[in-house]
């Protein structure tokens, strides 16, 4: 078995959409002030789950350089939107 480059460890990140998406959507949904502030900071309407999911995936990718980030969806169009080529 080959080890990871430079003797580092391999990382697999998963669950961001099943955990963080739900928590963030609930928080934004129940707090109007938080929603407005988050929307302004993100420059998008985070009450739309697709927008929130895209932002979470981008954050996960940038926060975990070199890691394998697993995402899944029952709808292929969601994956295309979340992870464009």
ZAFIFI-131967 format. One record per atom (N, C-alpha, C): residue in three letters; chain; atom name; x, y, z. Coordinates in pm, whole numbers, plus 50000, padded with zeros to 5 digits. Each point is the difference from the previous one (the first is absolute). Example, Ala and Ser with C-alpha at 12.3 -4.5 7.8 and 13.67 -1.06 7.14 Angstrom:
<mitis>
<miti r="Ala" c="A" a="N" c1="51319" c2="49431" c3="50780"/>
<miti r="Ala" c="A" a="CA" c1="49911" c2="50119" c3="50000"/>
<miti r="Ala" c="A" a="C" c1="50090" c2="50120" c3="50000"/>
<miti r="Ser" c="A" a="N" c1="49965" c2="50105" c3="49928"/>
<miti r="Ser" c="A" a="CA" c1="50082" c2="50119" c3="50006"/>
<miti r="Ser" c="A" a="C" c1="49923" c2="50109" c3="50073"/>
</mitis>
This chain:
<mitis>
<miti r="Unk" c="A" a="N" c1="50085" c2="49883" c3="50000"/>
<miti r="Unk" c="A" a="CA" c1="49915" c2="50117" c3="50000"/>
<miti r="Unk" c="A" a="C" c1="50090" c2="50124" c3="50000"/>
<miti r="Unk" c="A" a="N" c1="49967" c2="50092" c3="49916"/>
<miti r="Unk" c="A" a="CA" c1="50074" c2="50126" c3="49994"/>
<miti r="Unk" c="A" a="C" c1="49948" c2="50096" c3="50105"/>
<miti r="Unk" c="A" a="N" c1="50089" c2="50071" c3="50062"/>
<miti r="Unk" c="A" a="CA" c1="49960" c2="50100" c3="50099"/>
<miti r="Unk" c="A" a="C" c1="49970" c2="50133" c3="49934"/>
<miti r="Unk" c="A" a="N" c1="49946" c2="50093" c3="50076"/>
<miti r="Unk" c="A" a="CA" c1="49971" c2="50132" c3="49947"/>
<miti r="Unk" c="A" a="C" c1="50128" c2="50076" c3="49968"/>
<miti r="Unk" c="A" a="N" c1="49993" c2="50098" c3="49911"/>
<miti r="Unk" c="A" a="CA" c1="50119" c2="50077" c3="49964"/>
<miti r="Unk" c="A" a="C" c1="50059" c2="50070" c3="50122"/>
<miti r="Unk" c="A" a="N" c1="50131" c2="50015" c3="50003"/>
<miti r="Unk" c="A" a="CA" c1="50072" c2="50072" c3="50105"/>
<miti r="Unk" c="A" a="C" c1="49975" c2="49943" c3="50140"/>
<miti r="Unk" c="A" a="N" c1="49961" c2="49874" c3="50011"/>
<miti r="Unk" c="A" a="CA" c1="49980" c2="49939" c3="50129"/>
<miti r="Unk" c="A" a="C" c1="49882" c2="50054" c3="50079"/>
<miti r="Unk" c="A" a="N" c1="49917" c2="50082" c3="49938"/>
<miti r="Unk" c="A" a="CA" c1="49883" c2="50055" c3="50068"/>
<miti r="Unk" c="A" a="C" c1="49890" c2="49897" c3="50013"/>
<miti r="Unk" c="A" a="N" c1="49890" c2="50042" c3="50055"/>
<miti r="Unk" c="A" a="CA" c1="49888" c2="49907" c3="50013"/>
<miti r="Unk" c="A" a="C" c1="49891" c2="50037" c3="49901"/>
<miti r="Unk" c="A" a="N" c1="49929" c2="49903" c3="49955"/>
<miti r="Unk" c="A" a="CA" c1="49888" c2="50023" c3="49910"/>
<miti r="Unk" c="A" a="C" c1="49878" c2="50034" c3="50081"/>
<miti r="Unk" c="A" a="N" c1="49921" c2="50092" c3="49951"/>
<miti r="Unk" c="A" a="CA" c1="49879" c2="50039" c3="50070"/>
<miti r="Unk" c="A" a="C" c1="49881" c2="49985" c3="49908"/>
<miti r="Unk" c="A" a="N" c1="49894" c2="49950" c3="50054"/>
<miti r="Unk" c="A" a="CA" c1="49873" c2="49992" c3="49929"/>
<miti r="Unk" c="A" a="C" c1="49899" c2="50076" c3="50084"/>
<miti r="Unk" c="A" a="N" c1="49936" c2="50098" c3="49938"/>
<miti r="Unk" c="A" a="CA" c1="49902" c2="50084" c3="50068"/>
<miti r="Unk" c="A" a="C" c1="49863" c2="49963" c3="49945"/>
<miti r="Unk" c="A" a="N" c1="49904" c2="49979" c3="50089"/>
<miti r="Unk" c="A" a="CA" c1="49866" c2="49966" c3="49955"/>
<miti r="Unk" c="A" a="C" c1="49898" c2="50053" c3="50100"/>
<miti r="Unk" c="A" a="N" c1="49876" c2="50004" c3="49958"/>
<miti r="Unk" c="A" a="CA" c1="49891" c2="50037" c3="50089"/>
<miti r="Unk" c="A" a="C" c1="49968" c2="50147" c3="50008"/>
<miti r="Unk" c="A" a="N" c1="50072" c2="50084" c3="49925"/>
<miti r="Unk" c="A" a="CA" c1="49976" c2="50144" c3="50012"/>
<miti r="Unk" c="A" a="C" c1="49856" c2="50036" c3="49963"/>
<miti r="Unk" c="A" a="N" c1="49945" c2="49934" c3="49901"/>
<miti r="Unk" c="A" a="CA" c1="49862" c2="50034" c3="49960"/>
<miti r="Unk" c="A" a="C" c1="49897" c2="49937" c3="50092"/>
<miti r="Unk" c="A" a="N" c1="50034" c2="49889" c3="50061"/>
<miti r="Unk" c="A" a="CA" c1="49901" c2="49936" c3="50087"/>
<miti r="Unk" c="A" a="C" c1="50001" c2="50058" c3="50141"/>
<miti r="Unk" c="A" a="N" c1="50106" c2="50069" c3="50038"/>
<miti r="Unk" c="A" a="CA" c1="50005" c2="50056" c3="50135"/>
<miti r="Unk" c="A" a="C" c1="49997" c2="50152" c3="49997"/>
<miti r="Unk" c="A" a="N" c1="50101" c2="50061" c3="49942"/>
<miti r="Unk" c="A" a="CA" c1="50011" c2="50146" c3="50002"/>
<miti r="Unk" c="A" a="C" c1="49885" c2="50067" c3="49925"/>
<miti r="Unk" c="A" a="N" c1="49959" c2="49943" c3="49889"/>
<miti r="Unk" c="A" a="CA" c1="49891" c2="50061" c3="49922"/>
<miti r="Unk" c="A" a="C" c1="49873" c2="50009" c3="50083"/>
<miti r="Unk" c="A" a="N" c1="49967" c2="49893" c3="50067"/>
<miti r="Unk" c="A" a="CA" c1="49878" c2="49998" c3="50081"/>
<miti r="Unk" c="A" a="C" c1="50009" c2="50103" c3="50113"/>
<miti r="Unk" c="A" a="N" c1="50111" c2="50001" c3="50071"/>
<miti r="Unk" c="A" a="CA" c1="50017" c2="50094" c3="50113"/>
<miti r="Unk" c="A" a="C" c1="49997" c2="50145" c3="49953"/>
<miti r="Unk" c="A" a="N" c1="50072" c2="50029" c3="49894"/>
<miti r="Unk" c="A" a="CA" c1="50005" c2="50137" c3="49949"/>
<miti r="Unk" c="A" a="C" c1="49864" c2="50045" c3="49948"/>
<miti r="Unk" c="A" a="N" c1="49933" c2="49914" c3="49925"/>
<miti r="Unk" c="A" a="CA" c1="49869" c2="50035" c3="49946"/>
<miti r="Unk" c="A" a="C" c1="49900" c2="50027" c3="50111"/>
<miti r="Unk" c="A" a="N" c1="50004" c2="49919" c3="50106"/>
<miti r="Unk" c="A" a="CA" c1="49909" c2="50021" c3="50114"/>
<miti r="Unk" c="A" a="C" c1="50030" c2="50133" c3="50069"/>
<miti r="Unk" c="A" a="N" c1="50127" c2="50030" c3="50021"/>
<miti r="Unk" c="A" a="CA" c1="50038" c2="50125" c3="50067"/>
<miti r="Unk" c="A" a="C" c1="49958" c2="50121" c3="49917"/>
<miti r="Unk" c="A" a="N" c1="50026" c2="49995" c3="49871"/>
<miti r="Unk" c="A" a="CA" c1="49963" c2="50111" c3="49912"/>
<miti r="Unk" c="A" a="C" c1="49849" c2="50013" c3="49990"/>
<miti r="Unk" c="A" a="N" c1="49930" c2="49889" c3="50003"/>
<miti r="Unk" c="A" a="CA" c1="49855" c2="50001" c3="49989"/>
<miti r="Unk" c="A" a="C" c1="49928" c2="50058" c3="50121"/>
<miti r="Unk" c="A" a="N" c1="50061" c2="49989" c3="50116"/>
<miti r="Unk" c="A" a="CA" c1="49930" c2="50048" c3="50120"/>
<miti r="Unk" c="A" a="C" c1="50047" c2="50137" c3="50048"/>
<miti r="Unk" c="A" a="N" c1="50105" c2="50056" c3="49940"/>
<miti r="Unk" c="A" a="CA" c1="50054" c2="50127" c3="50047"/>
<miti r="Unk" c="A" a="C" c1="50015" c2="50096" c3="49882"/>
<miti r="Unk" c="A" a="N" c1="49903" c2="50091" c3="49987"/>
<miti r="Unk" c="A" a="CA" c1="50001" c2="50093" c3="49886"/>
<miti r="Unk" c="A" a="C" c1="50125" c2="50087" c3="49996"/>
<miti r="Unk" c="A" a="N" c1="50045" c2="50046" c3="50116"/>
<miti r="Unk" c="A" a="CA" c1="50119" c2="50085" c3="50004"/>
<miti r="Unk" c="A" a="C" c1="50124" c2="49923" c3="49952"/>
<miti r="Unk" c="A" a="N" c1="50013" c2="49876" c3="50046"/>
<miti r="Unk" c="A" a="CA" c1="50110" c2="49915" c3="49956"/>
<miti r="Unk" c="A" a="C" c1="49994" c2="49976" c3="49850"/>
<miti r="Unk" c="A" a="N" c1="49879" c2="49972" c3="49949"/>
<miti r="Unk" c="A" a="CA" c1="49984" c2="49974" c3="49856"/>
<miti r="Unk" c="A" a="C" c1="50044" c2="50121" c3="49918"/>
<miti r="Unk" c="A" a="N" c1="49956" c2="50119" c3="50039"/>
<miti r="Unk" c="A" a="CA" c1="50035" c2="50121" c3="49926"/>
<miti r="Unk" c="A" a="C" c1="50151" c2="50022" c3="50003"/>
<miti r="Unk" c="A" a="N" c1="50059" c2="49986" c3="50118"/>
<miti r="Unk" c="A" a="CA" c1="50144" c2="50019" c3="50012"/>
<miti r="Unk" c="A" a="C" c1="50078" c2="49895" c3="49919"/>
<miti r="Unk" c="A" a="N" c1="49960" c2="49875" c3="50009"/>
<miti r="Unk" c="A" a="CA" c1="50067" c2="49893" c3="49925"/>
<miti r="Unk" c="A" a="C" c1="49988" c2="50022" c3="49850"/>
<miti r="Unk" c="A" a="N" c1="49882" c2="50040" c3="49955"/>
<miti r="Unk" c="A" a="CA" c1="49979" c2="50027" c3="49858"/>
<miti r="Unk" c="A" a="C" c1="50091" c2="50112" c3="49951"/>
<miti r="Unk" c="A" a="N" c1="50011" c2="50105" c3="50081"/>
<miti r="Unk" c="A" a="CA" c1="50086" c2="50112" c3="49962"/>
<miti r="Unk" c="A" a="C" c1="50146" c2="49958" c3="49993"/>
<miti r="Unk" c="A" a="N" c1="50045" c2="49924" c3="50098"/>
<miti r="Unk" c="A" a="CA" c1="50139" c2="49954" c3="50002"/>
<miti r="Unk" c="A" a="C" c1="50031" c2="49906" c3="49884"/>
<miti r="Unk" c="A" a="N" c1="49907" c2="49911" c3="49970"/>
<miti r="Unk" c="A" a="CA" c1="50022" c2="49900" c3="49894"/>
<miti r="Unk" c="A" a="C" c1="49971" c2="50055" c3="49861"/>
<miti r="Unk" c="A" a="N" c1="49922" c2="50106" c3="49993"/>
<miti r="Unk" c="A" a="CA" c1="49963" c2="50054" c3="49869"/>
<miti r="Unk" c="A" a="C" c1="49903" c2="49912" c3="49925"/>
<miti r="Unk" c="A" a="N" c1="49922" c2="49923" c3="50073"/>
<miti r="Unk" c="A" a="CA" c1="49901" c2="49911" c3="49940"/>
<miti r="Unk" c="A" a="C" c1="49889" c2="49972" c3="50100"/>
<miti r="Unk" c="A" a="N" c1="49889" c2="49947" c3="49952"/>
<miti r="Unk" c="A" a="CA" c1="49885" c2="49971" c3="50086"/>
<miti r="Unk" c="A" a="C" c1="50017" c2="49862" c3="50062"/>
<miti r="Unk" c="A" a="N" c1="50048" c2="49997" c3="50124"/>
<miti r="Unk" c="A" a="CA" c1="50029" c2="49873" c3="50065"/>
<miti r="Unk" c="A" a="C" c1="49875" c2="49931" c3="50054"/>
<miti r="Unk" c="A" a="N" c1="49885" c2="50063" c3="49987"/>
<miti r="Unk" c="A" a="CA" c1="49877" c2="49929" c3="50036"/>
<miti r="Unk" c="A" a="C" c1="49965" c2="49898" c3="49891"/>
<miti r="Unk" c="A" a="N" c1="50064" c2="50011" c3="49885"/>
<miti r="Unk" c="A" a="CA" c1="49987" c2="49901" c3="49893"/>
<miti r="Unk" c="A" a="C" c1="50102" c2="49890" c3="50028"/>
<miti r="Unk" c="A" a="N" c1="49952" c2="49880" c3="50025"/>
<miti r="Unk" c="A" a="CA" c1="50091" c2="49890" c3="50039"/>
<miti r="Unk" c="A" a="C" c1="50110" c2="49973" c3="49899"/>
<miti r="Unk" c="A" a="N" c1="49969" c2="50017" c3="49872"/>
<miti r="Unk" c="A" a="CA" c1="50103" c2="49979" c3="49898"/>
<miti r="Unk" c="A" a="C" c1="50114" c2="50098" c3="50014"/>
<miti r="Unk" c="A" a="N" c1="49967" c2="50125" c3="50030"/>
<miti r="Unk" c="A" a="CA" c1="50103" c2="50102" c3="50020"/>
<miti r="Unk" c="A" a="C" c1="50083" c2="49969" c3="50124"/>
<miti r="Unk" c="A" a="N" c1="49934" c2="49961" c3="50106"/>
<miti r="Unk" c="A" a="CA" c1="50068" c2="49966" c3="50125"/>
<miti r="Unk" c="A" a="C" c1="50089" c2="49877" c3="49980"/>
<miti r="Unk" c="A" a="N" c1="49950" c2="49901" c3="49930"/>
<miti r="Unk" c="A" a="CA" c1="50078" c2="49878" c3="49974"/>
<miti r="Unk" c="A" a="C" c1="50125" c2="50032" c3="49919"/>
<miti r="Unk" c="A" a="N" c1="49987" c2="50084" c3="49898"/>
<miti r="Unk" c="A" a="CA" c1="50115" c2="50038" c3="49918"/>
<miti r="Unk" c="A" a="C" c1="50105" c2="50070" c3="50085"/>
<miti r="Unk" c="A" a="N" c1="49957" c2="50090" c3="50085"/>
<miti r="Unk" c="A" a="CA" c1="50093" c2="50072" c3="50087"/>
<miti r="Unk" c="A" a="C" c1="50070" c2="49903" c3="50097"/>
<miti r="Unk" c="A" a="N" c1="49927" c2="49907" c3="50057"/>
<miti r="Unk" c="A" a="CA" c1="50059" c2="49903" c3="50093"/>
<miti r="Unk" c="A" a="C" c1="50103" c2="49910" c3="49931"/>
<miti r="Unk" c="A" a="N" c1="49968" c2="49957" c3="49877"/>
<miti r="Unk" c="A" a="CA" c1="50096" c2="49917" c3="49926"/>
<miti r="Unk" c="A" a="C" c1="50126" c2="50078" c3="49968"/>
<miti r="Unk" c="A" a="N" c1="49985" c2="50125" c3="49955"/>
<miti r="Unk" c="A" a="CA" c1="50118" c2="50082" c3="49969"/>
<miti r="Unk" c="A" a="C" c1="50085" c2="50020" c3="50125"/>
<miti r="Unk" c="A" a="N" c1="49935" c2="50024" c3="50114"/>
<miti r="Unk" c="A" a="CA" c1="50073" c2="50017" c3="50125"/>
<miti r="Unk" c="A" a="C" c1="50072" c2="49872" c3="50039"/>
<miti r="Unk" c="A" a="N" c1="49933" c2="49888" c3="49985"/>
<miti r="Unk" c="A" a="CA" c1="50060" c2="49871" c3="50034"/>
<miti r="Unk" c="A" a="C" c1="50122" c2="49973" c3="49913"/>
<miti r="Unk" c="A" a="N" c1="49989" c2="50027" c3="49871"/>
<miti r="Unk" c="A" a="CA" c1="50113" c2="49979" c3="49910"/>
<miti r="Unk" c="A" a="C" c1="50118" c2="50090" c3="50034"/>
<miti r="Unk" c="A" a="N" c1="49973" c2="50127" c3="50027"/>
<miti r="Unk" c="A" a="CA" c1="50110" c2="50092" c3="50031"/>
<miti r="Unk" c="A" a="C" c1="50059" c2="49975" c3="50138"/>
<miti r="Unk" c="A" a="N" c1="49921" c2="49947" c3="50092"/>
<miti r="Unk" c="A" a="CA" c1="50048" c2="49973" c3="50137"/>
<miti r="Unk" c="A" a="C" c1="50074" c2="49868" c3="50012"/>
<miti r="Unk" c="A" a="N" c1="49994" c2="49918" c3="49897"/>
<miti r="Unk" c="A" a="CA" c1="50060" c2="49867" c3="50004"/>
<miti r="Unk" c="A" a="C" c1="50082" c2="49973" c3="49875"/>
<miti r="Unk" c="A" a="N" c1="50103" c2="50081" c3="49976"/>
<miti r="Unk" c="A" a="CA" c1="50079" c2="49979" c3="49878"/>
<miti r="Unk" c="A" a="C" c1="50063" c2="49861" c3="49997"/>
<miti r="Unk" c="A" a="N" c1="49991" c2="49938" c3="49887"/>
<miti r="Unk" c="A" a="CA" c1="50057" c2="49867" c3="49983"/>
<miti r="Unk" c="A" a="C" c1="49913" c2="49887" c3="50048"/>
<miti r="Unk" c="A" a="N" c1="49891" c2="50032" c3="50068"/>
<miti r="Unk" c="A" a="CA" c1="49911" c2="49895" c3="50050"/>
<miti r="Unk" c="A" a="C" c1="49903" c2="49957" c3="49890"/>
<miti r="Unk" c="A" a="N" c1="49948" c2="49881" c3="50014"/>
<miti r="Unk" c="A" a="CA" c1="49892" c2="49954" c3="49914"/>
<miti r="Unk" c="A" a="C" c1="49871" c2="50038" c3="50069"/>
<miti r="Unk" c="A" a="N" c1="49918" c2="50077" c3="49931"/>
<miti r="Unk" c="A" a="CA" c1="49872" c2="50044" c3="50057"/>
<miti r="Unk" c="A" a="C" c1="49889" c2="49921" c3="49931"/>
<miti r="Unk" c="A" a="N" c1="49927" c2="49924" c3="50079"/>
<miti r="Unk" c="A" a="CA" c1="49892" c2="49918" c3="49946"/>
<miti r="Unk" c="A" a="C" c1="49867" c2="50074" c3="50013"/>
<miti r="Unk" c="A" a="N" c1="49929" c2="50011" c3="49889"/>
<miti r="Unk" c="A" a="CA" c1="49865" c2="50054" c3="50001"/>
<miti r="Unk" c="A" a="C" c1="49913" c2="49906" c3="49918"/>
<miti r="Unk" c="A" a="N" c1="49874" c2="49994" c3="50035"/>
<miti r="Unk" c="A" a="CA" c1="49910" c2="49915" c3="49923"/>
<miti r="Unk" c="A" a="C" c1="49862" c2="50064" c3="49996"/>
<miti r="Unk" c="A" a="N" c1="49925" c2="49960" c3="49901"/>
<miti r="Unk" c="A" a="CA" c1="49864" c2="50047" c3="49985"/>
<miti r="Unk" c="A" a="C" c1="49924" c2="49900" c3="49915"/>
<miti r="Unk" c="A" a="N" c1="49872" c2="49990" c3="50026"/>
<miti r="Unk" c="A" a="CA" c1="49915" c2="49913" c3="49918"/>
<miti r="Unk" c="A" a="C" c1="49970" c2="50066" c3="49865"/>
<miti r="Unk" c="A" a="N" c1="50028" c2="50129" c3="49990"/>
<miti r="Unk" c="A" a="CA" c1="49970" c2="50073" c3="49876"/>
<miti r="Unk" c="A" a="C" c1="50131" c2="50047" c3="49936"/>
<miti r="Unk" c="A" a="N" c1="50035" c2="49945" c3="49883"/>
<miti r="Unk" c="A" a="CA" c1="50125" c2="50038" c3="49934"/>
<miti r="Unk" c="A" a="C" c1="50014" c2="50149" c3="49975"/>
<miti r="Unk" c="A" a="N" c1="49890" c2="50071" c3="49976"/>
<miti r="Unk" c="A" a="CA" c1="50010" c2="50144" c3="49974"/>
<miti r="Unk" c="A" a="C" c1="50050" c2="50076" c3="50123"/>
<miti r="Unk" c="A" a="N" c1="49973" c2="49947" c3="50118"/>
<miti r="Unk" c="A" a="CA" c1="50051" c2="50064" c3="50122"/>
<miti r="Unk" c="A" a="C" c1="50153" c2="49988" c3="50005"/>
<miti r="Unk" c="A" a="N" c1="50051" c2="49885" c3="49964"/>
<miti r="Unk" c="A" a="CA" c1="50145" c2="49981" c3="50000"/>
<miti r="Unk" c="A" a="C" c1="50066" c2="50089" c3="49896"/>
<miti r="Unk" c="A" a="N" c1="49940" c2="50013" c3="49884"/>
<miti r="Unk" c="A" a="CA" c1="50057" c2="50086" c3="49897"/>
<miti r="Unk" c="A" a="C" c1="50007" c2="50144" c3="50048"/>
<miti r="Unk" c="A" a="N" c1="49899" c2="50045" c3="50072"/>
<miti r="Unk" c="A" a="CA" c1="49998" c2="50137" c3="50052"/>
<miti r="Unk" c="A" a="C" c1="50103" c2="50017" c3="50114"/>
<miti r="Unk" c="A" a="N" c1="50012" c2="49899" c3="50084"/>
<miti r="Unk" c="A" a="CA" c1="50091" c2="50009" c3="50115"/>
<miti r="Unk" c="A" a="C" c1="50147" c2="49989" c3="49962"/>
<miti r="Unk" c="A" a="N" c1="50030" c2="49922" c3="49900"/>
<miti r="Unk" c="A" a="CA" c1="50139" c2="49977" c3="49963"/>
<miti r="Unk" c="A" a="C" c1="50018" c2="50015" c3="49850"/>
<miti r="Unk" c="A" a="N" c1="49996" c2="50125" c3="49952"/>
<miti r="Unk" c="A" a="CA" c1="50016" c2="50020" c3="49855"/>
<miti r="Unk" c="A" a="C" c1="50139" c2="49959" c3="49956"/>
<miti r="Unk" c="A" a="N" c1="50015" c2="49966" c3="49871"/>
<miti r="Unk" c="A" a="CA" c1="50131" c2="49956" c3="49949"/>
<miti r="Unk" c="A" a="C" c1="50106" c2="50107" c3="50011"/>
</mitis>
